[in-house]
Amino acid sequence: MSKKRGLGGGRGFGGGMPSMGGLMSQVQKLQEEMEKAQAALADEEITVSAGGGAVTIVVTGAREFRSVTIKPEVVDPDDVEMLQDLLLAAFNDALQQAKQLEDERMGSLTGGMGLPPGLF
């Protein structure tokens, strides 16, 4: 007499895959770790300068700008465009570095999982 088995040969769906409860537990743990990492990013500061230190920007790992410092000798009413260019360069560099820091920190949590960005 042969025995009939359910899906997965009695080992859960797909034969060896974790149970739904186990999977949900892993997802919840990952979400908690990601929330901790995001909170830590909010506390980390990145300082970027442009024009040899003429403009300095401080941004958090969560991409919140904390300060902008402009050396007085850089302010030339006859060359406002140069100051604008320095500010743009510093802001863009700060955002890029904050994104890179976030990718490093968050990527270590989701690495290899193939999760789409922003899922958590």
TANOR-V573206 format. One record per residue. N is the residue number from 0. RES is the residue in three letters. PSI is psi in whole degrees, -180 to 180 (none if undefined). Layout:
# TANOR-V573206
N;RES;PSI
N;RES;PSI
This chain:
# TANOR-V573206
0;MET;131
1;SER;148
2;LYS;137
3;LYS;136
4;ARG;152
5;GLY;-169
6;LEU;136
7;GLY;14
8;GLY;29
9;GLY;5
10;ARG;22
11;GLY;175
12;PHE;136
13;GLY;8
14;GLY;90
15;GLY;-7
16;MET;150
17;PRO;154
18;SER;163
19;MET;-40
20;GLY;-41
21;GLY;-40
22;LEU;-44
23;MET;-37
24;SER;-42
25;GLN;-41
26;VAL;-42
27;GLN;-42
28;LYS;-43
29;LEU;-42
30;GLN;-41
31;GLU;-42
32;GLU;-38
33;MET;-37
34;GLU;-39
35;LYS;-42
36;ALA;-40
37;GLN;-39
38;ALA;-40
39;ALA;-39
40;LEU;-37
41;ALA;-25
42;ASP;-18
43;GLU;138
44;GLU;143
45;ILE;129
46;THR;127
47;VAL;142
48;SER;159
49;ALA;157
50;GLY;39
51;GLY;31
52;GLY;5
53;ALA;-34
54;VAL;131
55;THR;133
56;ILE;137
57;VAL;126
58;VAL;150
59;THR;168
60;GLY;-17
61;ALA;10
62;ARG;37
63;GLU;123
64;PHE;132
65;ARG;-38
66;SER;157
67;VAL;127
68;THR;130
69;ILE;124
70;LYS;134
71;PRO;-35
72;GLU;-12
73;VAL;-22
74;VAL;105
75;ASP;110
76;PRO;-20
77;ASP;-6
78;ASP;58
79;VAL;-33
80;GLU;-37
81;MET;-44
82;LEU;-41
83;GLN;-42
84;ASP;-41
85;LEU;-43
86;LEU;-46
87;LEU;-44
88;ALA;-44
89;ALA;-44
90;PHE;-45
91;ASN;-40
92;ASP;-42
93;ALA;-44
94;LEU;-42
95;GLN;-43
96;GLN;-37
97;ALA;-41
98;LYS;-42
99;GLN;-43
100;LEU;-44
101;GLU;-44
102;ASP;-41
103;GLU;-47
104;ARG;-45
105;MET;-32
106;GLY;-32
107;SER;-25
108;LEU;-38
109;THR;1
110;GLY;134
111;GLY;-4
112;MET;-17
113;GLY;29
114;LEU;141
115;PRO;149
116;PRO;142
117;GLY;7
118;LEU;-36
119;PHE;none
